[in-house]
Each structure stands twice: as structure tokens, then as C-alpha cells.
Amino acid sequence: MINVEVAFALPTEQKIIALSVEEGTTAYEAVKISGVDKIYPQVDVESDPMGIFGKSIKDPKTTVLKEGHRVEIYRPLIADPKEARAKRAAKVKAQQKAQQ
């Protein structure tokens, strides 16, 4: 048996579920075992992107977990990070120009 965690976060809360699973368990299997999709119905175990400690994994169904791994379930982005940075930069530039 190995100890792993499954994590899911919303803007207002996060849930980390500790599990003991058999060696050879995949990220997908750990998420299914955790029942996080029962706690948060918006989680789609079949299609939501997942990662281990912030690093995206391509295929959760074949990615075997190791002792201490934390599987993270990612939510869709509300805004494109590049667009958000560009808007902030434009706002700061406009404020600086207005102060001149």
C-alpha cells in the first residue's frame, strides 16, 4: 500500500482527500476511489485535466502513482492568463499616462 492524496479546489474552498491505495494504482483510479466527484458533482473524472504536484499529466488512466503523490483535478480557466496580464499592463500604462 502507498499513501497518496487527491485534491480539488474551488475559489472559496479546497478538499484534499488522503488515501491508501495498492501499488500500481493510476491517477484516474485514485480519483475514482476518492469519491471527489460525489462531493463536487462538477468534477468529471473522465475528462477533467489532472496533474501531480502542479505538473499536468497527459493520461491519468496510465500514470502510476508513487508514495506521497498528490493528484490534482484542474478546473477550466475563467480567463486566459495572457489576456489578463495584457489587460492589467494596459490599465497600468493608461494610469501612468493620465498622471503625466
BELDA-V567859 format. One record per pair of residues at least 4 apart in sequence whose C-alpha atoms are under 7 Angstrom apart, sorted by sequence separation. I is the first residue (numbers start at 1). J is the second residue. D is the distance in whole Angstrom. If there is no record, write none. Layout:
i=I j=J d=D
i=I j=J d=D
This chain:
i=9 j=13 d=6
i=10 j=14 d=6
i=21 j=25 d=7
i=25 j=29 d=6
i=26 j=30 d=6
i=27 j=31 d=6
i=28 j=32 d=6
i=29 j=33 d=6
i=30 j=34 d=6
i=31 j=35 d=7
i=35 j=39 d=7
i=36 j=40 d=6
i=37 j=41 d=5
i=44 j=48 d=5
i=51 j=55 d=5
i=52 j=56 d=7
i=59 j=63 d=6
i=65 j=69 d=6
i=80 j=84 d=6
i=81 j=85 d=6
i=82 j=86 d=6
i=83 j=87 d=6
i=84 j=88 d=6
i=85 j=89 d=6
i=86 j=90 d=6
i=87 j=91 d=6
i=88 j=92 d=6
i=89 j=93 d=6
i=90 j=94 d=6
i=91 j=95 d=6
i=92 j=96 d=6
i=93 j=97 d=6
i=94 j=98 d=6
i=95 j=99 d=6
i=96 j=100 d=7
i=9 j=14 d=4
i=25 j=30 d=7
i=31 j=36 d=7
i=43 j=48 d=7
i=51 j=56 d=4
i=79 j=84 d=7
i=8 j=14 d=6
i=9 j=15 d=6
i=37 j=43 d=5
i=50 j=56 d=6
i=51 j=57 d=5
i=8 j=15 d=5
i=37 j=44 d=7
i=50 j=57 d=6
i=7 j=15 d=6
i=8 j=16 d=7
i=7 j=16 d=4
i=6 j=16 d=6
i=7 j=17 d=6
i=50 j=60 d=7
i=5 j=16 d=6
i=6 j=17 d=5
i=5 j=17 d=5
i=6 j=18 d=7
i=5 j=18 d=4
i=4 j=18 d=6
i=5 j=19 d=6
i=4 j=19 d=5
i=3 j=19 d=6
i=4 j=20 d=6
i=3 j=20 d=5
i=17 j=34 d=7
i=52 j=69 d=7
i=53 j=70 d=6
i=2 j=20 d=5
i=3 j=21 d=6
i=52 j=70 d=6
i=53 j=71 d=7
i=1 j=20 d=6
i=2 j=21 d=5
i=52 j=71 d=5
i=53 j=72 d=7
i=1 j=21 d=5
i=2 j=22 d=6
i=51 j=71 d=6
i=52 j=72 d=6
i=1 j=22 d=5
i=2 j=23 d=6
i=50 j=71 d=7
i=51 j=72 d=5
i=1 j=23 d=6
i=50 j=72 d=5
i=51 j=73 d=7
i=50 j=73 d=5
i=49 j=73 d=6
i=50 j=74 d=6
i=6 j=31 d=6
i=48 j=73 d=7
i=49 j=74 d=5
i=48 j=74 d=6
i=6 j=34 d=7
i=28 j=60 d=5
i=27 j=60 d=5
i=28 j=61 d=5
i=26 j=60 d=7
i=27 j=61 d=6
i=26 j=61 d=6
i=26 j=62 d=6
i=27 j=63 d=6
i=26 j=63 d=5
i=27 j=64 d=6
i=26 j=64 d=4
i=27 j=65 d=6
i=25 j=64 d=6
i=26 j=65 d=6
i=24 j=64 d=6
i=25 j=65 d=6
i=24 j=65 d=7
i=27 j=71 d=6
i=4 j=67 d=6
i=7 j=70 d=7
i=3 j=67 d=5
i=4 j=68 d=5
i=5 j=69 d=6
i=6 j=70 d=6
i=7 j=71 d=6
i=8 j=72 d=6
i=2 j=67 d=5
i=3 j=68 d=6
i=4 j=69 d=5
i=5 j=70 d=4
i=6 j=71 d=5
i=7 j=72 d=5
i=8 j=73 d=5
i=4 j=70 d=6
i=5 j=71 d=6
i=6 j=72 d=6
i=7 j=73 d=6
